[in-house]
Amino acid sequence: MSIVRQLLQISAVEALRGRTLALGNVHDSMIESIGGVLKKSRLPIIVVSVEAADQRAQGNDRGFFGRQSVFKMQVQAAIFELTKVGEDEGGAPEELVLVLGETDAALEGMLNILDRQWRVALTDPRNAWGDVFRGLVLRIGKVQDMRAADPELPRRHAMRLSEVDIEAIGEPTLGEAIPPPIEAGLALLEADPEYLGMATEWRALLTAGDSLEDWEKEQAALFADRAQINALGLGPLDPELITDFNQATIEMGGISEITTVTE
């Protein structure tokens, strides 16, 4: 996973925490089934994930870095309810489980509130993590949502899946200075003990090319080999072509010869 991709996901999750009906029950790309997640939860839930990326070729794109990418971000919002499974001999419920609620006017209203709230959280200029998210995003494209439904019964559940096309900045190339939105994200990660280890790794990856010469950074950005960078006049002279001399004559049209002498 690229740093831009994961930082988009983390910044979205952190921007939403505590700012919706789900409170802190906002999850980062949980792999288990939504049912498994709900059994551990006692609040409305939001799950954010980046499911796909399209690094589209453009006229000046070369290599693997620097490409603007289009990501598909998914935001799942769900509301659930307690239900009993089975009864003992006395009629008491043997087990209480959390299941997706069947939609009604109240649950529909809560879904609409959640939908508005997560969009506001990512837009709010006073939300520091939202600011990181917006700095990574060049453009919001298509946004669509769908309702969860029972494939076997004609029931509609209180879960909405929103899918957002996001055009984001390119992954920094080798030796490139860390872009401001990524630097802002790193600062927030480094201030959080939960993320500090990952932030340290990311900074090491992003600064790995700092020791390269300027022409080597240009070579990496152009995805060129040594012969190509030399042909562009950007690489150093081949040592075998350099000879010692103590006098040189420069001829220019309309100007008398200029002779320089070194001692």
C-alpha positions as CSV (number, residue, x, y, z in Angstrom):
1,M,0.0,0.0,0.0
2,S,1.4,3.4,-0.9
3,I,1.8,6.1,1.7
4,V,-0.7,8.4,0.0
5,R,-3.3,5.7,-0.1
6,Q,-2.9,4.7,3.6
7,L,-2.7,8.3,4.8
8,L,-6.0,9.0,2.9
9,Q,-7.6,6.2,4.8
10,I,-6.1,7.1,8.2
11,S,-6.9,10.8,7.9
12,A,-10.5,10.0,7.0
13,V,-11.0,7.7,10.0
14,E,-9.4,10.2,12.4
15,A,-11.4,13.1,11.0
16,L,-14.6,11.2,11.6
17,R,-13.9,10.0,15.1
18,G,-16.0,11.8,17.7
19,R,-17.8,13.8,15.0
20,T,-20.7,11.6,14.1
21,L,-23.4,9.5,15.8
22,A,-20.9,6.7,15.8
23,L,-18.7,8.6,18.2
24,G,-15.4,6.7,18.5
25,N,-16.7,3.7,16.8
26,V,-15.1,4.4,13.4
27,H,-12.9,1.7,12.0
28,D,-10.1,1.6,9.5
29,S,-10.6,-1.0,6.7
30,M,-11.7,-3.8,9.0
31,I,-11.4,-7.1,7.1
32,E,-13.9,-9.2,9.0
33,S,-17.6,-9.3,8.0
34,I,-19.8,-6.4,9.0
35,G,-21.8,-8.9,11.2
36,G,-18.6,-9.8,13.1
37,V,-17.8,-6.2,13.6
38,L,-21.3,-5.4,14.9
39,K,-21.2,-8.2,17.5
40,K,-18.3,-6.3,19.2
41,S,-20.0,-2.9,19.0
42,R,-22.7,-1.1,21.0
43,L,-23.0,2.0,18.8
44,P,-23.7,2.9,15.2
45,I,-20.7,2.1,13.2
46,I,-18.6,3.6,10.3
47,V,-16.0,1.7,8.4
48,V,-13.7,3.5,6.0
49,S,-11.5,1.7,3.4
50,V,-9.7,2.4,0.2
51,E,-10.6,-0.5,-2.1
52,A,-9.0,0.3,-5.4
53,A,-6.5,2.6,-7.1
54,D,-6.0,3.6,-10.7
55,Q,-2.7,5.3,-11.5
56,R,-3.6,6.8,-14.8
57,A,-1.0,7.5,-17.5
58,Q,-0.6,11.1,-18.4
59,G,1.6,12.9,-20.8
60,N,4.4,13.6,-18.4
61,D,4.1,10.5,-16.3
62,R,7.2,8.2,-16.0
63,G,7.8,5.2,-13.8
64,F,6.0,4.3,-10.6
65,F,6.0,7.6,-8.7
66,G,4.5,11.1,-9.2
67,R,1.4,9.8,-10.9
68,Q,-1.9,11.3,-9.9
69,S,-4.1,8.4,-8.7
70,V,-7.8,7.8,-8.6
71,F,-8.8,5.9,-5.5
72,K,-12.2,4.4,-4.6
73,M,-12.9,5.1,-1.0
74,Q,-15.8,3.3,0.7
75,V,-17.6,4.6,3.8
76,Q,-20.0,2.0,5.4
77,A,-22.5,3.4,7.9
78,A,-24.6,0.9,9.8
79,I,-27.2,0.9,12.6
80,F,-28.0,-2.3,14.5
81,E,-30.2,-3.6,17.2
82,L,-30.2,-6.3,19.9
83,T,-32.2,-9.4,19.2
84,K,-32.5,-12.7,21.1
85,V,-31.6,-16.1,19.7
86,G,-33.4,-19.0,21.3
87,E,-35.1,-19.3,24.8
88,D,-34.4,-21.5,27.8
89,E,-37.1,-23.5,29.5
90,G,-38.3,-20.5,31.4
91,G,-38.7,-18.4,28.3
92,A,-35.7,-16.2,29.0
93,P,-33.4,-15.4,26.0
94,E,-30.4,-17.7,25.8
95,E,-28.3,-15.2,23.8
96,L,-28.6,-11.6,22.8
97,V,-26.9,-10.7,19.5
98,L,-26.5,-7.5,17.5
99,V,-27.9,-7.6,14.0
100,L,-28.4,-5.0,11.3
101,G,-31.7,-3.4,11.9
102,E,-34.4,-3.6,9.3
103,T,-34.9,-0.1,8.0
104,D,-37.8,2.1,9.2
105,A,-38.3,5.8,9.3
106,A,-36.2,6.3,12.5
107,L,-33.3,4.2,11.2
108,E,-33.5,5.8,7.8
109,G,-33.3,9.2,9.5
110,M,-30.2,8.1,11.5
111,L,-28.5,6.9,8.3
112,N,-29.1,10.2,6.7
113,I,-27.7,12.0,9.7
114,L,-24.5,9.8,9.6
115,D,-24.2,10.4,5.9
116,R,-24.3,14.2,6.4
117,Q,-22.0,14.0,9.4
118,W,-19.1,12.1,7.7
119,R,-19.2,14.5,4.8
120,V,-19.1,17.5,7.1
121,A,-16.2,16.1,9.1
122,L,-14.1,15.7,5.9
123,T,-15.1,19.3,4.9
124,D,-14.7,21.1,8.2
125,P,-11.8,23.6,8.0
126,R,-11.3,23.3,11.8
127,N,-10.7,19.6,11.6
128,A,-6.9,19.0,11.6
129,W,-7.2,15.5,10.2
130,G,-9.8,16.7,7.7
131,D,-7.2,19.3,6.5
132,V,-4.7,16.5,5.9
133,F,-7.3,14.6,3.9
134,R,-8.2,17.6,1.8
135,G,-4.5,18.4,1.2
136,L,-4.1,14.9,-0.3
137,V,-7.2,15.2,-2.5
138,L,-7.0,17.1,-5.8
139,R,-10.7,16.4,-6.8
140,I,-13.7,14.5,-5.6
141,G,-15.2,12.6,-8.5
142,K,-18.3,10.4,-8.6
143,V,-20.1,9.6,-5.3
144,Q,-22.7,6.9,-5.1
145,D,-24.3,4.9,-2.4
146,M,-26.3,1.7,-2.0
147,R,-28.4,0.1,0.7
148,A,-27.7,-3.3,2.2
149,A,-30.4,-5.9,1.4
150,D,-31.1,-9.5,2.4
151,P,-30.4,-11.6,-0.6
152,E,-32.9,-14.2,0.5
153,L,-35.7,-12.1,1.9
154,P,-37.2,-8.8,0.7
155,R,-35.7,-6.9,3.6
156,R,-33.7,-3.7,3.5
157,H,-31.2,-3.1,6.3
158,A,-30.0,0.0,8.0
159,M,-26.6,0.0,6.4
160,R,-25.5,2.3,3.6
161,L,-22.3,1.9,1.5
162,S,-21.0,5.1,-0.1
163,E,-18.3,4.8,-2.7
164,V,-16.3,7.9,-3.6
165,D,-13.8,8.4,-6.5
166,I,-10.9,10.5,-5.2
167,E,-8.2,12.0,-7.4
168,A,-5.2,12.4,-5.2
169,I,-1.6,13.7,-5.3
170,G,1.1,11.4,-6.6
171,E,3.3,9.3,-4.4
172,P,6.6,11.2,-3.8
173,T,9.5,10.1,-6.0
174,L,12.9,9.1,-4.7
175,G,14.7,12.2,-3.3
176,E,11.7,14.5,-3.6
177,A,10.9,16.8,-0.6
178,I,8.0,15.5,1.5
179,P,4.9,17.3,0.1
180,P,3.2,19.6,2.7
181,P,0.0,17.5,3.2
182,I,2.1,14.4,3.9
183,E,4.3,16.3,6.2
184,A,1.2,17.6,8.1
185,G,-0.1,14.0,8.3
186,L,3.3,12.8,9.6
187,A,3.3,15.4,12.3
188,L,-0.1,14.3,13.6
189,L,0.9,10.6,13.4
190,E,4.1,11.3,15.3
191,A,2.1,13.0,18.1
192,D,0.0,9.9,18.6
193,P,1.7,7.0,20.4
194,E,-0.6,4.6,18.5
195,Y,0.8,5.7,15.2
196,L,4.4,6.7,16.2
197,G,6.1,3.5,15.0
198,M,4.4,3.6,11.6
199,A,5.2,7.4,11.2
200,T,8.9,6.7,12.0
201,E,9.0,4.0,9.2
202,W,7.2,6.3,6.7
203,R,9.6,9.2,7.4
204,A,12.6,6.9,6.8
205,L,11.1,5.7,3.5
206,L,10.3,9.3,2.4
207,T,13.8,10.6,3.2
208,A,15.7,7.6,1.8
209,G,16.8,9.6,-1.3
210,D,18.0,12.7,0.5
211,S,21.6,11.8,0.0
212,L,21.3,11.5,-3.8
213,E,23.0,14.2,-5.9
214,D,20.6,16.6,-7.7
215,W,21.2,14.9,-11.0
216,E,20.4,11.5,-9.5
217,K,17.1,12.8,-8.1
218,E,16.3,14.1,-11.6
219,Q,17.1,10.7,-13.0
220,A,14.8,9.1,-10.5
221,A,12.0,11.5,-11.3
222,L,12.4,10.9,-15.0
223,F,12.7,7.1,-14.6
224,A,15.8,7.3,-16.8
225,D,18.9,5.2,-17.1
226,R,22.4,6.8,-16.9
227,A,22.7,7.0,-20.7
228,Q,19.4,8.9,-21.0
229,I,20.2,11.4,-18.3
230,N,23.6,12.1,-19.8
231,A,22.0,12.6,-23.3
232,L,19.8,15.2,-21.7
233,G,22.9,17.0,-20.4
234,L,21.8,16.6,-16.8
235,G,24.3,14.0,-15.7
236,P,28.0,14.5,-14.7
237,L,30.6,14.3,-17.4
238,D,32.2,10.9,-18.0
239,P,35.7,11.0,-16.3
240,E,37.2,9.4,-19.4
241,L,36.2,12.5,-21.5
242,I,37.8,15.0,-19.1
243,T,41.4,16.0,-20.0
244,D,43.8,18.4,-18.2
245,F,44.6,21.6,-20.1
246,N,46.1,25.0,-19.2
247,Q,44.8,27.0,-22.2
248,A,41.5,27.3,-24.0
249,T,40.3,29.5,-26.8
250,I,36.6,30.4,-27.1
251,E,35.3,31.5,-30.5
252,M,32.0,33.3,-30.8
253,G,30.4,35.0,-33.9
254,G,31.2,38.7,-34.1
255,I,33.4,38.6,-31.1
256,S,37.2,38.4,-31.0
257,E,38.7,35.2,-29.8
258,I,38.9,34.9,-26.0
259,T,41.8,32.9,-24.6
260,T,41.9,31.7,-21.0
261,V,45.0,30.3,-19.3
262,T,45.2,28.4,-16.1
263,E,48.3,28.1,-14.0
